[in-house]
Amino acid sequence: MTMSQSILETFPNPAPHRNYVIHHSTPEFTSVCPITGMPDFATIELEYIPDEKCIELKSLKFYYHSFRNEGIFYEAVTNRLLDELSGVCNPRWMQVTGRFAVRGGIGSVITVETGSKPE
């Protein structure tokens, strides 16, 4: 399976008149270090305020799974997730946080966002 945002599906936001935050946590995200070939493990936190569309969860799971054997740096994968997830549902605001497991004594947290989160 290759990484592809075409896997992602959406459904109509049941309350487009209201700002509300959707938070999905995925503690079993895996990709591969492009230099060592060793697996990288992360918890991916996805938070967004939908506009007209919401992301369907089964397709989100398959989308995340598509990164399993791909060599990609933490920063690149987190930014790619934001670009592709926001591209499919056009949220009012979205934030993706990758909490990558400690390897070699260093843990990394990458947070990226787009749009404006209402106060």
HELIX and SHEET records of a PDB file:
HELIX    1   1 GLN A    5  ILE A    7  5                                   3    
HELIX    2   2 LEU A   57  HIS A   65  1                                   9    
HELIX    3   3 TYR A   74  CYS A   89  1                                  16    
SHEET    1   A 2 THR A  10  PRO A  12  0                                        
SHEET    2   A 2 LYS A  53  ILE A  55 -1                                        
SHEET    1   B 4 ILE A  22  VAL A  32  0                                        
SHEET    2   B 4 PRO A  39  ILE A  49 -1                                        
SHEET    3   B 4 TRP A  93  ARG A 103 -1                                        
SHEET    4   B 4 ILE A 106  GLY A 115 -1                                        
END                                                                             
